[in-house]
């Protein structure tokens, strides 16, 4: 039971349930941590370290901060694990954390990411440095301005970032993927309609939405098929029929990692506007001609809900 303050004071309540073979655990939202890595997603309570997937039912009683910020991610995780949830609805705008949890739950590769309650962050530097290597990325859970994202290479920089930044929504600590190629792909109606490849790759290039000055337009048909499929799956998993997907290829493994999926890609602004608008125009013609038509030129039959049953 999350945020059940007050109810946990009724000792007889828990005792009666325990006598019936039901264990009740009370936790605050400030005692929830989220780990996303190569093995998938794990959401745990930090008092005893128990995975929420091990509970038979999870209920939310109140929604004080940062409950609403984490709710989408919690709802997706519990659904993926088959845990019954009460008052855990995926409400609100999709945060970066929700996107990472959803993508990882669908089997896509993202950089290893850690969310910790604010009370645990000040003493977490050495553990994060060991798990994520140095430097690692520190960013706001909700995303937003680039100023909220930075590289951390020392304990002093980590402490300064925590001190100087509004902590209302918390932080994500994330692995900095060693890059061997970075792409911005525009996914429209279930296939990649526009692609950019970035020539120079550095830490700064991986911290924010890709710019246009160092990019070269690429024929989507000449892209690595795995990159195309990853971008389409990322958009589909989040229910986006229109999405800008930022991918980076891992230098040592060659695997494509998803850094960002935006439902509001800069189609009418930034560089290569004419090419993006042309691709968007073609997409609208397809959709308006037959909204339910399968895109035979695409890699996948569009499924904007991401919930279609697999054969």
Secondary structure, DSSP 8 states (H G I E B T S, - for coil): -BT-TTGGG-HHHHHHHHHTT-----B-GGGEEEEEETTEEEEEETTT--BGGGSSEEEB----TTHHHHHHHHHHHHHHHT-EEES----SS--HHHHHHHHHHTT-----EEE--HHHHTT-HHHHHHHH-SSEEEEETT---GGG-EEE-SHHHHHHHHHHS--SS-EEEEE---EEEEEEEEEETTEEEEEEEES---TGGGSSS--STTEEEE-GGGS-HHHHHHHHHHHHHTT-SEEEEEEEEETTT--EEEEEEESS--SSSSSSHHHHHHHHHHHHHHHHH-TT---TTSSS---TTS-----
